[in-house]
Amino acid sequence: MESRPAITTQLAVACLGAGVITTFAVAQGQNPFTALGITLFSALAAVVVGQVL
């Protein structure tokens, strides 16, 4: 079973990765709140997939 710091680390890395693309999308004119929602969803999805696999 994964420890809590490992899950926290996965979440941080996933947020950073998604945040890079989100920053570009906001720079192109996307709504920042929509971009933040997409970032959080994709980060959580990455962690869930990482835990299942």
Buried (B, 14 or more C-beta within 10 A) or exposed (E): EEEEEEEEEBBEBBBEBBBEEBEEBBEEEEEEEEBBEBBBEBBBEBBEEBEEE
